[in-house]
Amino acid sequence: MTLDLLAPAALDDDALALLFTDARTVNTYVDGDVDPAEIQAAYEVLRWGPTAMNVSPLRLAVVPQGESRERLAAHMAGFNRDKTLAAPLVVVAVADPGFHRHLGTLAPHRVGLEQDLEPQEERRLEMARTNTLIQIGYLIVALRARGLSVGPMAGFDRAGLDADLFAGNGWRSELVLTVGWAAAENGTHPRAARLEVSDAVVVL
């Protein structure tokens, strides 16, 4: 189906509840593996979300149960280690500072940008991190849209993890996400409040 951008369209309340209002960060999942193909399917959707100049720096390292999971868990903070080991599937969301090497495909209209960015490591790192965080937001929503629950975690030794798992490609880890189907009692706290619109939105 092709979306007609000129025609009004909106998600209904049930869809919004699945993605936002009823969705929760999950700590405890039902038993059973999650097929890594679920992550591939979510990426097929999220890759169409906008990033600056279409740089698309997000890379996803999918970590099923096994040796790689044990290595990953060793870099997690204590309060996140058990969750990492127990989850049906784990994804490390990373930023690729070498994103500019794909600009011939992603932004062919920006002639010479790849060459301009090559020596600008600090600028590339900032662009990669900012746009990866945007894409991680898309990832969480895309996984929820597939009926999965997600538990994002930032408590880990980034430098150690990157040196262990990504030394060969220079990727920079941003978040570790557990993925699965939420258990009936998923270990979450009562839902915290959110700022009211009047506290967070201004019209200038």
Disulfide bonds with the S-S distance in Angstrom:
none
